[in-house]
């Protein structure tokens, strides 16, 4: 399977300046914090963010806030949850923590949430180490495996959004795998990620997958049955 990609990140209030004119509220309309409008707009696009006081936010709904946004075709009046320490970068759609360079946002009609996805071009890639609000991110050799835990309104068909974590990692990944690959993939040139859906599994149009362990078990059962039939014939 060929997949074209974009990257997304966790927005951080400390990366933005300006007067605190935008209200961030929870699903009950209670004020969480006033923040710069530029940060509020970026938070709306990314879905997760870190306030300057360290609290982590995740979008709770798109029609429950106080300020409306219309950015590149995305419209909404968002409200947010304040997350626990279990979610240092935010929460994915299925409730799992976002993990830099492990979490994917996908089209659920193509790749079910919770599915393991292998991206060949990441296998063996040395991920640079960058500093972040949560310490060092990266600094390891990637094995190519990701988890399809998230989804987004702009993710359709063979498009994946790769969670980068901090903006510094986002910029590094954009240099290594520029999102300009999109046009080449969609025009049929063949660029993009070579992907396998399911850890040790093979995707097929029916959506039914069979793991190697299951296949091995079936083969062993079949062999045992054949041996039993042969012995029965020998003893008659």
DRENDO-1510 file (C-alpha; in Angstrom, 1 decimal, always signed):
<recs>
REC; n; res; u; v; w
REC; 1; UNK; +0.0; +0.0; +0.0 .
REC; 2; UNK; +1.2; +3.5; -0.8 .
REC; 3; UNK; +0.4; +6.3; +1.7 .
REC; 4; UNK; +1.1; +10.0; +1.4 .
REC; 5; UNK; +1.7; +11.9; +4.5 .
REC; 6; UNK; +1.6; +15.1; +6.5 .
REC; 7; UNK; +3.0; +15.8; +10.0 .
REC; 8; UNK; +1.2; +17.2; +13.0 .
REC; 9; UNK; +2.4; +18.4; +16.4 .
REC; 10; UNK; +1.4; +19.5; +19.9 .
REC; 11; UNK; +1.1; +23.3; +19.9 .
REC; 12; UNK; +2.9; +25.1; +22.8 .
REC; 13; UNK; +1.8; +28.5; +24.1 .
REC; 14; UNK; +5.4; +29.4; +24.9 .
REC; 15; UNK; +6.1; +29.5; +21.1 .
REC; 16; UNK; +3.6; +32.4; +20.6 .
REC; 17; UNK; +3.5; +36.0; +21.7 .
REC; 18; UNK; +1.0; +38.8; +21.8 .
REC; 19; UNK; -1.8; +39.9; +24.1 .
REC; 20; UNK; -4.0; +37.2; +25.7 .
REC; 21; UNK; -7.2; +37.9; +23.9 .
REC; 22; UNK; -8.6; +34.4; +23.2 .
REC; 23; UNK; -10.5; +32.5; +25.8 .
REC; 24; UNK; -9.8; +28.7; +26.1 .
REC; 25; UNK; -12.8; +27.1; +27.8 .
REC; 26; UNK; -13.8; +23.6; +28.8 .
REC; 27; UNK; -17.0; +21.8; +27.6 .
REC; 28; UNK; -19.0; +23.6; +30.3 .
REC; 29; UNK; -17.9; +27.0; +29.1 .
REC; 30; UNK; -15.7; +27.5; +32.1 .
REC; 31; UNK; -12.6; +29.6; +31.3 .
REC; 32; UNK; -9.3; +27.6; +31.4 .
REC; 33; UNK; -7.1; +30.4; +30.4 .
REC; 34; UNK; -6.8; +33.5; +28.2 .
REC; 35; UNK; -4.1; +33.0; +25.6 .
REC; 36; UNK; -2.7; +34.8; +22.5 .
REC; 37; UNK; -5.0; +34.5; +19.5 .
REC; 38; UNK; -2.2; +33.0; +17.4 .
REC; 39; UNK; -1.8; +30.1; +19.9 .
REC; 40; UNK; -5.6; +29.6; +20.1 .
REC; 41; UNK; -5.7; +29.3; +16.3 .
REC; 42; UNK; -2.8; +26.9; +16.2 .
REC; 43; UNK; -4.3; +24.8; +19.0 .
REC; 44; UNK; -7.6; +24.6; +17.0 .
REC; 45; UNK; -5.7; +23.2; +14.0 .
REC; 46; UNK; -3.5; +20.7; +15.9 .
REC; 47; UNK; -6.1; +19.6; +18.5 .
REC; 48; UNK; -3.6; +19.3; +21.4 .
REC; 49; UNK; -1.5; +21.9; +23.2 .
REC; 50; UNK; +0.6; +22.8; +26.2 .
REC; 51; UNK; -0.1; +25.9; +28.1 .
REC; 52; UNK; +2.7; +28.1; +29.5 .
REC; 53; UNK; +1.9; +26.8; +33.0 .
REC; 54; UNK; +2.4; +23.2; +31.8 .
REC; 55; UNK; -1.2; +22.0; +31.6 .
REC; 56; UNK; -1.9; +19.8; +28.5 .
REC; 57; UNK; -5.1; +20.5; +26.5 .
REC; 58; UNK; -7.0; +18.3; +24.1 .
REC; 59; UNK; -10.0; +19.2; +22.0 .
REC; 60; UNK; -13.3; +18.2; +23.6 .
REC; 61; UNK; -15.7; +19.4; +21.0 .
REC; 62; UNK; -16.0; +21.6; +18.0 .
REC; 63; UNK; -19.1; +23.6; +18.8 .
REC; 64; UNK; -18.8; +24.3; +22.5 .
REC; 65; UNK; -16.3; +27.2; +22.9 .
REC; 66; UNK; -16.5; +31.0; +22.9 .
REC; 67; UNK; -14.4; +31.9; +19.9 .
REC; 68; UNK; -15.0; +30.8; +16.3 .
REC; 69; UNK; -12.3; +29.9; +13.8 .
REC; 70; UNK; -12.3; +29.5; +10.1 .
REC; 71; UNK; -8.8; +28.5; +9.0 .
REC; 72; UNK; -8.0; +26.9; +5.6 .
REC; 73; UNK; -11.5; +25.5; +5.4 .
REC; 74; UNK; -11.6; +24.2; +9.0 .
REC; 75; UNK; -14.4; +25.9; +10.9 .
REC; 76; UNK; -15.3; +25.5; +14.6 .
REC; 77; UNK; -15.8; +26.9; +18.0 .
REC; 78; UNK; -13.7; +24.5; +20.0 .
REC; 79; UNK; -13.6; +23.7; +23.7 .
REC; 80; UNK; -11.0; +21.6; +25.5 .
REC; 81; UNK; -10.2; +19.1; +28.2 .
REC; 82; UNK; -7.3; +19.5; +30.6 .
REC; 83; UNK; -5.5; +16.2; +30.6 .
REC; 84; UNK; -3.6; +14.2; +33.3 .
REC; 85; UNK; +0.1; +13.6; +33.4 .
REC; 86; UNK; -0.5; +10.3; +31.5 .
REC; 87; UNK; -0.9; +12.4; +28.3 .
REC; 88; UNK; +2.2; +14.6; +28.1 .
REC; 89; UNK; +1.6; +15.4; +24.4 .
REC; 90; UNK; -2.1; +15.0; +24.2 .
REC; 91; UNK; -4.7; +12.2; +23.6 .
REC; 92; UNK; -5.4; +10.3; +20.4 .
REC; 93; UNK; -9.0; +9.7; +19.3 .
REC; 94; UNK; -9.1; +6.2; +20.8 .
REC; 95; UNK; -8.0; +7.5; +24.2 .
REC; 96; UNK; -4.3; +6.4; +24.0 .
REC; 97; UNK; -1.5; +9.0; +24.6 .
REC; 98; UNK; +0.0; +10.7; +21.6 .
REC; 99; UNK; +3.6; +9.4; +21.1 .
REC; 100; UNK; +6.0; +11.3; +18.9 .
REC; 101; UNK; +6.9; +9.4; +15.7 .
REC; 102; UNK; +4.7; +6.4; +16.8 .
REC; 103; UNK; +1.2; +7.8; +16.6 .
REC; 104; UNK; -0.6; +8.1; +13.2 .
REC; 105; UNK; -3.8; +9.8; +12.3 .
REC; 106; UNK; -5.7; +7.8; +9.7 .
REC; 107; UNK; -8.9; +7.4; +7.7 .
REC; 108; UNK; -10.8; +4.8; +9.8 .
REC; 109; UNK; -12.5; +3.5; +6.6 .
REC; 110; UNK; -9.1; +2.5; +5.3 .
REC; 111; UNK; -7.1; +1.7; +8.4 .
REC; 112; UNK; -9.0; +0.8; +11.6 .
REC; 113; UNK; -8.0; +2.6; +14.8 .
REC; 114; UNK; -5.6; +0.6; +16.9 .
REC; 115; UNK; -3.9; -1.0; +13.9 .
REC; 116; UNK; -0.1; -1.4; +13.6 .
REC; 117; UNK; +1.3; +0.2; +10.5 .
REC; 118; UNK; +4.8; -0.4; +9.1 .
REC; 119; UNK; +6.4; +2.4; +7.1 .
REC; 120; UNK; +9.4; +1.0; +5.2 .
REC; 121; UNK; +11.2; +4.3; +4.7 .
REC; 122; UNK; +11.3; +4.8; +8.5 .
REC; 123; UNK; +12.9; +1.4; +9.2 .
REC; 124; UNK; +16.5; +1.9; +10.2 .
REC; 125; UNK; +16.2; +5.7; +10.1 .
REC; 126; UNK; +18.3; +7.5; +12.8 .
REC; 127; UNK; +15.9; +9.9; +14.4 .
REC; 128; UNK; +17.7; +13.1; +15.5 .
REC; 129; UNK; +17.5; +14.1; +19.2 .
REC; 130; UNK; +15.8; +17.4; +19.9 .
REC; 131; UNK; +15.0; +19.2; +23.2 .
REC; 132; UNK; +11.5; +19.7; +24.2 .
REC; 133; UNK; +9.4; +20.8; +27.2 .
REC; 134; UNK; +9.3; +17.1; +28.2 .
REC; 135; UNK; +13.0; +16.6; +27.7 .
REC; 136; UNK; +14.8; +14.9; +24.8 .
REC; 137; UNK; +12.6; +13.5; +22.0 .
REC; 138; UNK; +14.2; +11.2; +19.4 .
REC; 139; UNK; +17.7; +10.0; +19.5 .
REC; 140; UNK; +16.9; +6.5; +18.4 .
REC; 141; UNK; +16.9; +4.2; +15.4 .
REC; 142; UNK; +13.3; +3.8; +14.2 .
REC; 143; UNK; +12.0; +0.3; +13.4 .
REC; 144; UNK; +9.3; +1.5; +11.0 .
REC; 145; UNK; +6.4; +0.7; +13.2 .
REC; 146; UNK; +3.6; +3.1; +14.1 .
REC; 147; UNK; +0.1; +2.8; +15.7 .
REC; 148; UNK; -3.0; +4.1; +14.0 .
REC; 149; UNK; -4.5; +5.7; +17.1 .
REC; 150; UNK; -5.8; +9.0; +15.9 .
REC; 151; UNK; -8.1; +10.5; +13.3 .
REC; 152; UNK; -8.6; +14.0; +11.9 .
REC; 153; UNK; -11.2; +15.8; +9.8 .
REC; 154; UNK; -8.7; +16.3; +6.9 .
REC; 155; UNK; -7.5; +12.8; +6.7 .
REC; 156; UNK; -9.1; +10.9; +3.9 .
REC; 157; UNK; -8.1; +7.8; +1.9 .
REC; 158; UNK; -4.4; +6.9; +1.7 .
REC; 159; UNK; -3.4; +9.9; +3.7 .
REC; 160; UNK; -1.7; +9.6; +7.1 .
REC; 161; UNK; -0.8; +12.3; +9.5 .
REC; 162; UNK; +2.3; +11.4; +11.5 .
REC; 163; UNK; +2.5; +12.9; +15.0 .
REC; 164; UNK; +5.9; +14.6; +15.4 .
REC; 165; UNK; +5.5; +15.9; +19.0 .
REC; 166; UNK; +7.3; +19.2; +19.5 .
REC; 167; UNK; +7.6; +21.8; +16.7 .
REC; 168; UNK; +11.4; +21.2; +16.6 .
REC; 169; UNK; +10.9; +17.6; +15.6 .
REC; 170; UNK; +8.1; +18.6; +13.2 .
REC; 171; UNK; +10.6; +20.8; +11.3 .
REC; 172; UNK; +13.3; +18.1; +11.3 .
REC; 173; UNK; +10.8; +15.6; +9.9 .
REC; 174; UNK; +9.7; +18.0; +7.2 .
REC; 175; UNK; +13.3; +18.3; +6.0 .
REC; 176; UNK; +13.7; +14.5; +5.9 .
REC; 177; UNK; +10.3; +13.6; +4.5 .
REC; 178; UNK; +8.8; +16.8; +2.9 .
REC; 179; UNK; +5.1; +16.8; +2.6 .
REC; 180; UNK; +5.5; +17.9; -1.0 .
REC; 181; UNK; +5.4; +14.1; -1.7 .
REC; 182; UNK; +1.6; +14.4; -1.7 .
REC; 183; UNK; +1.4; +15.8; -5.3 .
REC; 184; UNK; +3.7; +13.1; -6.6 .
REC; 185; UNK; +1.8; +10.3; -4.9 .
REC; 186; UNK; -1.6; +11.5; -6.1 .
REC; 187; UNK; -0.4; +12.0; -9.6 .
REC; 188; UNK; +0.8; +8.4; -9.7 .
REC; 189; UNK; +4.5; +9.0; -9.9 .
REC; 190; UNK; +5.0; +6.5; -7.0 .
REC; 191; UNK; +6.4; +8.7; -4.2 .
REC; 192; UNK; +5.1; +8.2; -0.7 .
REC; 193; UNK; +5.5; +5.6; +2.0 .
REC; 194; UNK; +5.5; +1.9; +1.3 .
REC; 195; UNK; +3.2; +0.7; +4.1 .
REC; 196; UNK; +2.1; -2.6; +5.5 .
REC; 197; UNK; -1.0; -2.5; +7.6 .
REC; 198; UNK; -0.9; -4.8; +10.7 .
REC; 199; UNK; +2.1; -6.1; +12.5 .
REC; 200; UNK; +2.9; -9.2; +10.5 .
REC; 201; UNK; -0.4; -9.0; +8.9 .
REC; 202; UNK; -1.5; -8.5; +5.3 .
REC; 203; UNK; -4.2; -6.0; +4.3 .
REC; 204; UNK; -6.8; -7.0; +1.8 .
REC; 205; UNK; -9.9; -5.4; +0.3 .
REC; 206; UNK; -12.2; -7.4; +2.5 .
REC; 207; UNK; -10.6; -6.0; +5.6 .
REC; 208; UNK; -10.0; -9.5; +6.9 .
REC; 209; UNK; -6.5; -10.2; +8.1 .
REC; 210; UNK; -4.7; -13.4; +9.0 .
REC; 211; UNK; -1.6; -13.4; +11.2 .
REC; 212; UNK; +1.3; -15.7; +10.5 .
REC; 213; UNK; +0.6; -17.5; +13.8 .
REC; 214; UNK; -2.9; -18.3; +12.8 .
REC; 215; UNK; -1.7; -19.5; +9.4 .
REC; 216; UNK; +0.9; -21.7; +11.1 .
REC; 217; UNK; -1.7; -23.2; +13.4 .
REC; 218; UNK; -4.0; -24.0; +10.4 .
REC; 219; UNK; -1.2; -25.7; +8.6 .
REC; 220; UNK; -0.2; -27.8; +11.7 .
REC; 221; UNK; -3.8; -28.9; +12.2 .
REC; 222; UNK; -4.1; -29.8; +8.5 .
REC; 223; UNK; -0.9; -31.8; +8.7 .
REC; 224; UNK; -2.0; -33.6; +11.9 .
REC; 225; UNK; -5.3; -34.5; +10.2 .
REC; 226; UNK; -3.5; -35.9; +7.2 .
REC; 227; UNK; -1.2; -38.0; +9.4 .
REC; 228; UNK; -4.2; -39.3; +11.3 .
REC; 229; UNK; -5.9; -40.3; +8.0 .
REC; 230; UNK; -2.7; -42.1; +6.8 .
REC; 231; UNK; -2.4; -44.1; +10.0 .
REC; 232; UNK; -6.0; -45.1; +9.9 .
REC; 233; UNK; -5.6; -46.4; +6.4 .
REC; 234; UNK; -2.5; -48.3; +7.4 .
REC; 235; UNK; -4.2; -50.1; +10.3 .
REC; 236; UNK; -7.2; -51.2; +8.2 .
</recs>
